[in-house]
Amino acid sequence: MKIVILIFVILLAVGATIKNSANETKKISERLELNKYKSQPNLLPVVEIVATRA
């Protein structure tokens, strides 16, 4: 019975570790994408006003 409980606890620990690793990987990928955009120039569209002043 102790072995079954030990195996169950080990499986829960491995599952928690995998979930934590997935969350960290997601955060790292988001951070890398933001850093990629920091090195680029302004990405906002250029708006040209063509109306005459009233």
PyMOL commands that set and color helices and strands:
alter all, ss='L'
color gray80, all
select helices_A, chain A and resi 2-38
alter helices_A, ss='H'
color red, helices_A
deselect
rebuild
show_as cartoon
